[in-house]
Amino acid sequence: MKNKRVNDLSSMPVIIGAAGVAGQTEGKGPLSERFDYVFADDGMGENTWESAEKALCRKAFETATAKSGLAYEDIGIVFGGDLVNQCTPSAFGLKDYGIPFAGLFGACSTFALGLALAAVFVDRKIFRFAAAEASSHFCSAEKQFRMPLEYGGQRPPTAQRTVSGAGACILGQKENGVCVKKVMFGRICDRGVTDATNFGAVMAPAAADTAAVFLQETKTSPTDYGMILTGDLGKVGSELMTQLLLEENKIDISGVQTDCGNIIYDDVCQDVHCGGSGCGCSASVVASHIYRKIADGETDNVLFIGTGALMSPLSSLQGDTVPGIAHAVLIGRKGNCV
């Protein structure tokens, strides 16, 4: 029997606390007023880039928890992740709160994965409250995946800038509010791309696959959604996803598709090539800007598709292909159903 991929969450867990924080460069972009906190210095007062990312992680989680009105001990589990080896910033950033921790690696899809898991755990009454958190830092990512900044390596036109940012959401049961209605876990897609500087080409097939399956299983069309939000395909990936869906599935998302990596920076004034990327990109955008748009009634039923490039420094150096993955989370106001 074929498994149904889209999971309906009957209780529709509500996001009772959400926060997105950003670094200095992100704070100069078009969403600067939407973030809950912007660090004035990308060092965040720390001695290493990895410790700076821990500070991003802590600030997002502490702010979201404060907004939820909960104590740390009320939260049953936190799903967190980042790009650094062994999820070091998340593990070390969250270790002092005494909360059960599940470390995740989904690359740029990590926040969508964590949000989906937290929602499922609350919906199934495994925990009353669960949290999702994800972070990234431009300098820690450059250091791990490419070269230290001092090397002065040049990025090709297809490259995206890793966002220095973090986002966190606390989920629980409430009658009203911004909620998670459906979740869908993605499958790995590998089209043989080996260019680790072209994440858009890597992740677009996975995003198109997840979007097509979600729409087909729910018997909905793109116009049923206030927004189909990807994170983070950037310019190249957004165009490829739209093209793939149209050519392979006869689905046109051109009127409703938006990408976190395309809106976090000003591509005219800020030299970011193809846009933003990294776990903290969609995490900071969704937990601040998108959450507020839904809460304020500016939009509803946002199909958030978090995309990730499943590579490591080792696999890249050994010449392996870069597989992609995409997880979907339907976020909207409770009571307005798709």
Secondary structure, DSSP 4 states (H G I P E B T S, - for coil): -PPP-EEE-TT--EEEEEEEEE-TTGGGSTTTTTSSEE-SSTTTT-SSHHHHHHHHHHHHHHHHHHHHT--GGG--EEEEE-SSGGGHHHHHHHGGG---EEEE--GGGHHHHHHHHHHHHHHTTS-S-EEEEEEE-HHHHHHHHS--GGG-PPPPTT--EEP-EEEEEEEE--SSSEEEEEEE----B------TT-HHHHHHHHHHHHHHHHHHHHT--GGGSSEEEEES-HHHHHHHHHHHHHHHH----TTTEEEHHHHSS-TTTS--TT-EESHHHHHHHIIIIIHHHHHTTS---EEEEEEEE---HHHHHTT----EEEEEEEEEETT---
